[in-house]
Amino acid sequence: MKFIHLSDLHLGKRVNEFPMLEDQKYILGQARRVIDAERPDAVLIAGDVYDKPVPPAEAVELFDDFLYSLVKRDLPVFVISGNHDSPERLSFCARMIDASGVHFARAFSGKVEPFTLTDEYGPVDIYMLPFLKPAHVRRFYPDEPIDTYTDALRTVIGGMDIDPARRSVLVAHQFVTGAERSESEEVSVGGLDNVDAAVFEPFDYVALGHLHGPQNAGSERVRYCGSPLKYSFSEAKQVKSVTVAELGEKGRLSVRTAPLVPLHDLRELRGTYEELTDRRNYENTATDDYLHITLTDQEDVYDALGKLRVIYPNLMKLDYDNLRTRAGGAASEWTAEEEKSPLELFAALFQRQNGRPMSGEQADLCRSLIGEIWEVEA
């Protein structure tokens, strides 16, 4: 059974105040071409369909068009909500839409029942799990010790009654320990949202969303397909793709990728103003790509942003790297401090005030309190 695995569409997103809707429409067209070439048995969309819980109307219309095009191809589609989505809004009318072959995961209600597809090797059970936090799970399992994200996922998966003799697929939206993040992804404090990949052991394939870089999470069976577009300059060197996962008989899995070519790439350029405005250096490049330019001139160039945008209309970000900016040690130090997690910052404060580091028990208590505060705010 062949699956096309997509996630993190972030429809309606703006990057550095540039609207991405036309780029998203184009890349969904690219995804459709992959689907037509691969002829899968189903499409899995692992969360963050939209960039906000209440998306703009244009984003909703774009996703509606994409789903309708898949329905016309008689393709089953399985969609879950991510941390950017509202599960209740995304799954509106889900029970009526099921008949069309488009299946939305409802907001978590304590139990997850699978949908079943069949091929020449027998049934494949597909479980859909929207983005979960420990607080979402505790209310349905009050007697279970659920302190971490791993506890929450282990409890929910333990209640799924998975048949080990049958093939099973999970569509989920979580951060698996050890995976690589990008700047455009929401980061929880102190690694509190980490999930141990071992909790996914019962499944033959886990289609994950949440992280924008395509990667395996511990094994080929647990896979992030990544976002179809680059949404931050930390993703500039990533090669975007969709994941094609094929299940054979029980225990057999093959995973590969199909590249996606964007309408506009997102790139970083570096050099002097003279170098970057020399026609010989840009005449054979896509000057309408989304760009972060770092100027290395020792003196600031008057209205550099405006002048460069005459050549590079989609210049998103401009900065300098020279003796003056490198001498700004205080600013560099402050930036590094900002990147520390709240737990690290509190540990440093504790050390300064008490002349000794926190004990393991104190660190665990602090980590737990920070997690509770974040859950309440969420």
C-alpha positions in Angstrom: 0.0 0.0 0.0 1.4 3.3 -1.1 1.0 6.6 0.8 1.9 10.2 0.0 2.9 11.9 3.2 2.5 15.7 3.5 2.5 18.0 6.5 3.1 21.6 7.7 1.4 23.4 4.8 0.9 26.5 7.0 -1.6 27.9 4.5 -2.0 31.6 5.0 1.4 32.1 6.4 3.4 35.3 5.9 7.2 35.1 6.0 8.9 38.4 7.0 5.6 40.1 6.2 5.6 38.6 2.6 2.3 36.7 1.9 3.0 33.2 0.7 -0.4 32.2 -0.6 0.6 32.2 -4.3 3.7 30.2 -3.5 1.5 27.7 -1.5 -1.0 27.4 -4.3 1.9 26.6 -6.7 3.5 24.1 -4.4 0.2 22.2 -3.9 0.0 22.0 -7.7 3.5 20.4 -7.5 2.3 18.0 -4.9 -0.7 17.0 -7.1 1.7 16.3 -10.0 3.6 13.9 -7.7 0.4 12.3 -6.6 -0.6 11.8 -10.2 2.8 10.3 -11.1 2.9 8.0 -8.0 -0.8 6.9 -8.0 -0.9 6.3 -4.2 -3.6 4.5 -2.3 -4.0 7.4 0.2 -2.7 10.8 1.2 -1.7 11.5 4.8 -1.6 15.2 5.9 0.1 15.3 9.3 -1.0 18.6 10.8 -0.4 22.4 10.6 -2.7 22.7 7.6 -3.1 26.3 8.5 -0.7 28.8 10.1 -3.3 30.1 12.6 -6.3 28.5 14.5 -8.5 31.0 12.6 -7.1 31.1 9.1 -7.9 33.7 6.5 -10.6 32.9 4.0 -8.2 32.6 1.1 -6.2 29.9 2.9 -9.4 27.9 3.6 -10.4 28.2 -0.1 -7.0 27.0 -1.2 -7.2 23.9 1.0 -10.8 23.2 -0.1 -9.6 23.3 -3.7 -6.7 20.9 -2.9 -9.0 18.4 -1.1 -11.6 18.6 -3.9 -8.9 17.8 -6.5 -8.0 14.6 -4.5 -11.6 13.6 -4.1 -12.0 13.8 -7.9 -9.0 11.4 -8.1 -11.0 9.0 -5.8 -8.2 9.2 -3.2 -8.7 8.6 0.5 -7.2 11.5 2.5 -6.4 11.5 6.2 -5.9 14.9 7.9 -5.0 15.7 11.5 -4.6 19.1 13.2 -1.3 20.4 14.3 -0.3 22.8 17.1 -1.1 25.8 14.7 -4.6 24.4 13.9 -7.9 24.5 15.7 -8.9 20.8 15.9 -12.6 21.7 16.3 -12.6 24.0 13.3 -10.6 21.8 11.1 -12.8 18.8 11.7 -16.1 20.6 11.3 -18.6 18.3 9.5 -16.0 15.5 9.6 -18.7 12.8 10.1 -20.5 13.9 6.9 -17.3 14.4 4.9 -16.1 10.8 5.8 -18.4 9.5 3.0 -16.3 11.4 0.4 -13.1 9.7 1.5 -11.7 12.7 3.3 -11.2 11.9 6.9 -10.4 14.5 9.6 -9.2 13.6 13.1 -11.7 14.9 15.6 -10.5 16.8 18.7 -9.1 14.2 21.1 -11.8 12.6 23.2 -9.9 9.8 25.0 -10.0 7.1 22.3 -8.7 6.8 18.8 -10.5 4.5 16.4 -8.8 3.5 13.1 -9.9 3.7 9.6 -9.1 0.5 7.6 -7.9 0.2 4.0 -7.2 -3.1 2.3 -4.7 -4.3 -0.3 -3.5 -7.6 -1.6 -1.7 -8.3 1.7 -4.7 -7.6 3.9 -5.9 -4.7 6.1 -4.0 -1.6 7.0 -5.3 0.3 10.1 -4.8 4.0 10.0 -4.8 5.9 13.3 -5.1 9.7 13.4 -3.8 11.5 16.5 -4.1 15.3 16.5 -1.4 17.4 18.3 -1.5 16.5 22.0 -0.2 17.9 25.3 -0.2 16.1 28.6 -3.1 18.2 29.8 -5.2 17.0 26.9 -4.7 13.4 28.0 -4.9 13.7 31.8 -8.6 14.6 31.8 -9.5 11.2 30.1 -6.9 9.1 32.1 -7.1 10.6 35.6 -5.6 7.5 37.2 -2.5 7.4 34.9 0.8 9.1 35.8 1.0 11.6 32.9 3.8 14.1 33.6 5.5 14.3 30.2 4.6 14.3 26.5 6.1 10.8 26.3 3.8 9.7 29.1 0.8 11.2 27.3 1.6 9.5 24.0 2.4 6.2 25.6 -0.9 6.2 27.4 -3.0 7.1 24.4 -1.2 4.6 22.1 -1.6 1.9 24.9 -5.4 2.5 24.7 -5.6 1.9 20.9 -5.9 -1.9 21.1 -3.5 -2.3 18.1 -3.5 -5.8 16.6 0.2 -6.7 16.2 -0.6 -9.2 13.4 -2.0 -6.4 11.2 -0.2 -3.5 9.6 -0.9 -0.2 11.2 0.0 3.4 10.4 -0.1 6.4 12.7 -0.5 10.0 11.6 0.7 12.4 14.4 2.1 15.8 15.1 4.7 15.8 17.8 8.4 16.5 18.4 10.4 13.3 18.6 13.6 13.5 20.8 16.7 14.1 18.7 15.1 15.5 15.6 16.4 18.7 14.1 14.3 21.9 14.4 14.1 25.0 12.3 13.6 28.6 13.4 10.1 28.8 12.0 8.8 26.0 14.3 7.4 26.7 17.7 9.9 25.5 20.4 8.8 24.5 23.9 10.9 25.3 26.9 13.7 23.0 28.0 12.8 20.3 25.7 9.5 19.7 27.6 7.6 18.7 24.4 10.0 15.8 23.5 8.5 12.4 22.8 10.6 9.3 22.9 10.4 7.5 19.6 10.1 4.2 21.4 6.4 4.9 22.1 5.7 4.4 18.3 7.0 0.8 18.3 3.6 -0.8 17.6 3.3 0.9 14.2 4.6 -0.1 10.8 4.9 3.5 9.7 4.5 6.8 11.6 3.7 9.9 9.4 4.8 12.8 11.5 4.3 16.5 11.2 5.7 19.5 13.2 9.3 19.7 12.0 10.0 21.4 8.7 13.1 19.5 7.7 12.5 16.1 6.1 14.1 13.5 8.3 13.8 10.1 10.0 13.3 10.1 13.7 15.3 7.2 15.0 14.3 4.8 12.2 12.8 4.8 8.7 9.5 3.8 10.2 9.2 7.1 12.1 9.4 9.9 9.5 9.0 13.7 9.2 8.2 14.6 5.6 8.9 18.3 6.3 7.1 21.4 5.1 6.6 21.8 1.3 8.0 25.3 1.3 10.9 27.0 3.2 9.4 29.2 5.9 12.6 30.6 7.5 16.2 31.2 6.4 17.3 28.4 8.7 15.6 26.2 6.1 17.5 27.8 3.2 19.7 24.7 2.5 16.9 22.2 2.9 15.6 20.3 -0.1 11.8 20.2 0.1 9.9 17.1 -0.9 7.0 14.8 -0.2 7.6 11.4 1.3 6.4 8.3 -0.5 6.0 5.4 1.9 5.1 1.9 0.7 4.0 -1.0 2.9 4.4 -4.5 1.6 3.5 -7.5 3.7 3.9 -7.2 7.5 7.4 -6.0 8.3 8.2 -4.6 4.9 8.5 -0.9 4.3 10.2 1.3 1.7 10.5 5.1 2.0 11.7 7.6 -0.6 11.1 11.2 -1.5 9.9 13.1 -4.5 11.3 16.7 -4.8 9.2 19.8 -4.8 10.3 22.8 -6.9 8.9 26.2 -5.5 7.7 29.2 -7.4 10.3 31.3 -5.6 13.3 29.7 -3.8 14.3 31.2 -0.4 18.1 31.9 -0.4 20.9 33.7 1.4 23.4 36.0 -0.4 26.5 37.6 0.9 28.9 40.2 -0.5 29.6 43.9 -0.9 27.0 46.2 -2.4 29.2 46.5 -5.5 29.4 42.8 -6.0 25.7 42.2 -5.5 24.7 45.0 -7.9 27.2 43.9 -10.6 25.0 42.5 -13.5 27.6 39.8 -14.2 26.9 38.3 -10.7 23.1 38.1 -10.9 22.1 38.0 -14.6 22.0 34.2 -14.6 20.2 33.8 -11.2 16.6 34.1 -10.2 16.5 37.6 -8.8 12.9 37.3 -7.7 13.7 34.6 -5.1 13.0 35.4 -1.4 16.4 36.6 -0.1 18.4 37.4 3.0 21.3 39.6 2.0 24.3 40.2 4.2 26.4 43.2 3.1 30.1 43.1 4.0 30.8 46.8 3.2 32.7 48.5 6.1 30.5 51.6 5.7 26.7 51.5 5.6 25.2 52.0 2.1 22.6 54.7 2.0 19.1 53.3 1.3 20.6 49.9 0.6 17.3 48.1 1.1 15.5 50.3 -1.5 18.3 50.2 -4.0 18.8 46.4 -3.7 15.0 45.8 -4.1 15.3 47.3 -7.6 17.3 44.2 -8.6 15.9 41.8 -6.0 12.2 42.7 -5.5 11.6 39.9 -2.9 14.5 40.9 -0.6 13.1 40.0 2.8 16.0 40.7 5.2 19.1 42.8 5.0 22.0 43.1 7.5 25.7 43.8 7.7 28.7 41.8 8.6 31.8 44.0 9.1 34.2 45.2 11.7 31.6 47.5 13.3 29.0 44.8 13.7 31.5 42.2 14.9 32.7 44.6 17.6 29.2 44.7 19.1 30.1 42.1 21.7 27.4 43.1 24.1 24.7 42.7 21.4 26.1 39.3 20.4 26.2 38.2 24.0 22.6 39.4 24.6 21.4 37.4 21.5 23.1 34.3 22.8 21.3 34.8 26.2 18.0 35.2 24.5 18.4 31.8 22.8 18.6 30.1 26.2 15.5 28.2 27.5 13.7 29.5 30.6 15.0 26.5 32.5 18.6 27.4 31.6 18.1 31.1 32.5 16.5 30.1 35.9 19.4 27.7 36.5 21.9 30.5 35.9 20.0 32.8 38.2 19.9 30.2 40.9 23.7 29.6 40.6 24.4 33.3 40.9 22.1 33.8 43.9 23.1 30.7 45.8 26.6 30.0 44.7 25.8 26.4 43.7 23.9 24.7 40.9 20.4 23.3 41.4 20.1 19.7 42.5 18.5 17.2 40.2 15.3 17.3 42.2 15.1 21.1 42.1 15.7 21.0 38.3 12.9 18.5 37.8 10.5 20.6 39.9 11.4 23.7 38.0 10.9 21.9 34.7 7.5 20.6 35.8 6.4 24.0 36.9 7.4 25.6 33.6 5.5 22.9 31.7 2.4 23.5 33.8 2.6 27.3 33.2 3.0 26.7 29.4 0.0 24.4 29.3 -2.2 26.9 31.2 -1.1 29.7 28.8 -1.8 27.4 25.8 
